[in-house]
């Protein structure tokens, strides 16, 4: 299975999105290049509704997350960890290995204490 690319792009741009928020929220933008899923086991899918693959290759991943910490923090709201969210996906997905080629993750925030913009890049 191959996908040419994937794009997750919010309808509102970052500045407009932040103006509409009453509490801290994360504006996320994600795009990729080609995604290949290798050796899908269709027998397992038919018998047990489990999508099983030996390898997923994701090219040219760019994830950008932004948070404005000048907004108040929404205390008392529970947000599950990513691992908990993934465990609740139906149907179940089993992947032996995920290979990310040419990946970049950027986290940006405007800090309420320093009043400065900060950025961390992971490649």
N, C-alpha and C positions, 0 to 999 in steps of 0.2 A: 504494500500500500504506500503510495507516495502523494504528498501534498506539495504543491508549488510553493506555498507560503501561508502564513496565518497572521492576522492582524486583529488585535484587541485595542480599539481606540474609542475612548469616551466621546459622547456627542459634544459635550462642552469642552472648550480648551481649559487649560489649567487655571488661569486667572479667573475666568467666568465661573468655573466650578467652585473655587474657593470662596468667591463672593456669595454663593448660594448656601454655604454651610454655616450652621449654628455652632457646631462642635468640630473638633479635629477629625479629619477624614483624609484618606490617602487617595491621591489621583494617580492611577496606574495606566501606563501605555506600554503595549507589548507588540513586537512584530518579529517574525522569523523569516528565514529563507526556506529552502526545501526541507521537508520532514519525511523521513523514510521509516516505515515499520517493516521489519524483516521477519520472515519465518513465522507467520501467524498460524496457530494451530486451530484449524476450523473444526476438527473433531471435538475438541474440548468445548468450543463455543456451542456446538449443536447439542452436546450431552449435558453440559453443566452451566451454561450461560456465563462462561468465563472467557474473556478475551485474553489470550495468551500469546506472547511474542518473545522471540529470543533477543531482539535488539531494536531500539529506537534511536535513530540518528537525527539530531536537530541541528541545522546549520544557521549561522548568522542570527543568533538570538539577541535581542536588545530589549531589556526590561527597564523601564524608567518609573520610579515611584517618587512622589513628592508629597510632603506634609507641611502644613503651616501650623506651627506650634503656638502662634499667638492666639488661636482660638481656644476656648475652654475644652478640657478633657472630659469626655462623657463617662463619669464614674458610675459603677454599678451595671455596666453593660458587658455581658460575657461574649467574647468572640473566640470560637474554637480555633485551635492550632491547625495548620495546614495538614498535618498528619491525620488528625481527627476528621477533617473534611474529606480527605482522600479515602479513608476507610469506609465512609458512608456512601460512596459512589456505587450505583447499581447500573449495569452489571459490574462484576468484579473484573479488575484488570491486573494481569500478571506480566511483568516485563523483567527479563533477566538482566539487561543492562541498557543504560541510557547514555549515549555519547553526544556531548554538546561540542560543536566545532565553532570557533570564533564567537564566543558568547560574551556579552557585556551586561552587567547589572549596575544601574546607577540609582543611588538613593540621595534625594535632595530634601532639605528642610530649611524653613526659615525659623530660627531659634528665637523664642520669646525672651530669654534672659539676655543674650548677647546682642539681639537685634541685627544679627548677621545671617547671611545665607551660607549654608554648608553643603558640601557634596562629597560622597564617597563613591568610588568606582571600583568594581570588581570585574576582572576579565579572566 
